[in-house]
Amino acid sequence: MSEQWVREPMSAVGLAAMFEDSGYYAGLLSYHLREMADVGVITQAERRSVRGVYELFFYFPEPFGEVNTRSTSAIESVSR
């Protein structure tokens, strides 16, 4: 798998294409991308209108591998 999606904003559709035969479809990935954005793990970069719906693009707001305090707290609260 490529690290492209870490360095550049990517949508659920683009991410699903990277996972092609894994069973991870765009709808499922879209849900999880929005959830990660809600807790601050990733950031929404842009929104494009595509055939009457919005395609959301996300990215990691800091260097890959570094986790901020807000993200860590949010992840810990969900796992309890």
N, C-alpha and C positions, 0 to 999 in steps of 0.2 A: 504494500500500500504506500502511496505517495505522502510526503509531508506537505504537499501543496496546500491543503486545506488549513494547515496551521499558520502558514505565512500569508495567505491571501483570503479575503472574504469568500465564503462558499455557502451555497444554498443547500437545502435538503435534497434537491434534485441532483446537484453536482456530487454531493456526498454519496447518494444512493448509486450513482454511476460508478464511483470508486469501489463500492462494495458489491458490484454487479450480481454475482450469483449467491450471495450470502443470505438472502431472505429479508434484508433490511430495505424496506421500501420507503419512498419519499414521505408518505404520510406519517409513518412511525418515527422517522428521523426528524421530521419537522416538529413533532410534539416534543421530543427530547431536546432539540436545539432551543426551543422556546423556554422549556423548563430550566435549562442550564443558563440561559440569558437572564431569567428571573432571579436566579441566585447569584449572578455576577461572575460565573465561570467564563462565559463568553459574552461578546458584545454584538448587538445588531449594528451592522455597518450601513446597510441600505435596504430599500424596498422598491421592487420593480413591478409594474403592472404587466402581467402575462396572461393573455386570453381571459380577461375579466377577474382574475384573482391576483393576489400579491405574492411574489416570490421574495422571501426574506433572506438576506445574506448576513452571515455571522463570522466573527474572527475572535481569536484569543487576544485580549487587550494588552498583554504583557508577554515577555519572552517565554516560549514553551518550557514547561518544567517548573516555573516559579508560580506558586499559589499565593494569592493574597489572603489576608485575614478574613475578609468578608466571605469569600468563597469557601474557605475551610470551615468557618462557623456554620454556614448554610448546609454544607454537605454533612457535617456532624449532626445537625439537628434532624435531618431527614433520616439518617441511618439509626437513630435511637428508637 
